[in-house]
Amino acid sequence: MCAGSPSGPPSGSGPIARAAQKRLADLRARCLLRTLTPVPAGAVNLCSNDYLGLLSDAAWQGELRRTIDRDAGAGASRLLGGEDPVFAELESAFSQFKDAPASLLFPSGYAANESVVQTLAGLEAHFFSDQLNHASIIDGCRLARLGRDRVHVFAHADLDQLRSQLNACPASNKVIITESVFSMDGDAADLPALYELAQSHQALLVIDEAHAMGVWGRAGRGWIDHAGLSAAGVVSVNTLGKAWGLQGAIVSGPEWFRQLLINEARPFIYTTGCSPWLADAALQTLKRMPHWETRRCRVRELAERLRRGLCGAGFAIDISDSPIVPVIVGAATAALDLSRYLLERGFFCRPVRPPTVPEGTCRVRLSLTAAIRAEQLDRLLRAIVAWGDRR
Ligand SMILES: Cc1ncc(COP(=O)(O)O)c(C=O)c1O
């Protein structure tokens, strides 16, 4: 507050502060209060989306630091003087990698998804959205002020319901939007079936590849590639903050869509361009991606081993090679208890509670990386099973 301005209530009192304290107390009472917690020294981090283990690879991190000589910041929005040449270089290389006509870099996957939805909404499109889509997709609908008349939410992976919704919708501009690998359950969408549905209804298919990039597909291109589809005919959102160990996201799709995003996406227009340093780091990571096949195989093998073990011990879990392993325990108190129990045994993981997941499906979401050792994985499995036996 400026010196000399009328003195208002101190920050700890007044009606707004009291309302906030009441809200926080309510969250605490319902075991839903979130806090920021660094990973305790020495603990195995099971919360990181660094699937290839790049962040804990000192040699790779050292190489990035040594070889990148770029500005840390863009200095302005890309449309207003912040257009560093490295952005176009990265976008062009990424389009080739993804086998897509055009790409555009965003400061985050959140901003990318909001932008994609808001921009397509400007074309009077109707959206058909999987119920478990990420908050950034839901918030994109909010940003575009889309009502229920234009957002058709289908039950998770329910293609019959989606088909009925598409058949019943007279609008000509339709968008089907889904994650390829879902962030909370780690399961995969049936992309070939979704693509076929999109084709038969002349709909645009938008695919959030956040958790698939780097892990599946040739050279880590993602699930679109893994599913045998071409990224040329869809829009994909490819985040760099997960398996790529960086920050930001690249939207790939038709050239007209790139141009429309540049002109109409508010989270692109009204924000500072990404860090050129990070964009260069993404270029270096892209060049190295094809060489990390062993890491991709390793993290998927670890995932399958853990899933098989949990399934054998009676936990309800699919057998797959997805490194997002949800240990669903029901109540928020149980999820908190399991995460505490594991922490005492050297494993750092966080409980996931509403509103991130539906009520009654609280979980500890384990996220595996290629840096985890087999011995650690086996110890983790034994600890979860022992916790389950105590209940
Ligand atoms: C499926 C999905 N999409 C988008 C995002 C947002 O990406 P970012 O962290 O780059 O903002 C996330 C991040 O949690 C995600 O899980």
The ligand as an ORCA input file, in Angstrom:
! r2SCAN-3c Opt
* xyz 0 1
  C      -3.633    -33.613    -19.689
  C      -2.973    -32.319    -19.375
  N      -3.096    -31.316    -20.238
  C      -2.519    -30.124    -20.005
  C      -1.793    -29.894    -18.869
  C      -1.186    -28.559    -18.630
  O       0.128    -28.569    -19.026
  P       1.177    -27.555    -18.369
  O       1.613    -28.155    -17.089
  O       2.252    -27.454    -19.393
  O       0.458    -26.258    -18.164
  C      -1.613    -30.918    -17.947
  C      -0.803    -30.682    -16.724
  O      -1.010    -31.140    -15.679
  C      -2.229    -32.161    -18.198
  O      -2.111    -33.170    -17.328
*
